[in-house]
Amino acid sequence: MPKIIDDVVAESEIKDVHLRYCRANDRRDEELMRSCFHPGAVIELHKELGVDEFCELGRQILGQYTVTWHNTGNQLVEVKGDAAWAEHYTISSHRIAADDKGPERDWIAHGRYIDRFEKRGGEWKIARRKMVVDYTRLDNVTPGDPAVPGGSGGGSRDRNDPSYAMRLG
């Protein structure tokens, strides 16, 4: 069955929500993170969490890393009226500072976000999300790697990141 223009627009809007979610993680932007979810949304990890609990967990977990970086690959979206199912493949990298467990290293997770989106008040947002980690790996960082924060004049994990200054409006 051919997609109608409304479904194509919905698919684009849904993919945008997921990309904003990834950005919110990497920039540790809780306001942006919350904007991706409807009130009362459920996020399934090892247990079911509400948006407030999920954001609190994010502050704890993301605070452990010096850098995080999400890359989205395949995105499949199926729209039925004001509801949609989506599956987003993501590879996320997490830089761990050197500590008593070892040298600086990268924890890389290959996973999927499986979502139920709903359009409420004209906006597509996540109503339910299940995060699935398919596999991970841990790599030691080569000494002198330019991705080390401060080593390349790169980004930052907050609203001081250059991407915020370049935004329109």
Secondary structure as UniProt FT lines:
FT   HELIX           5..27
FT   HELIX           30..34
FT   TURN            35..36
FT   STRAND          37..44
FT   STRAND          48..49
FT   HELIX           51..62
FT   TURN            63..64
FT   STRAND          65..80
FT   TURN            81..82
FT   STRAND          83..96
FT   TURN            100..101
FT   STRAND          105..120
FT   TURN            121..122
FT   STRAND          123..140
FT   TURN            143..144
FT   TURN            146..147
FT   TURN            149..150
FT   TURN            159..160
FT   HELIX           162..166
//
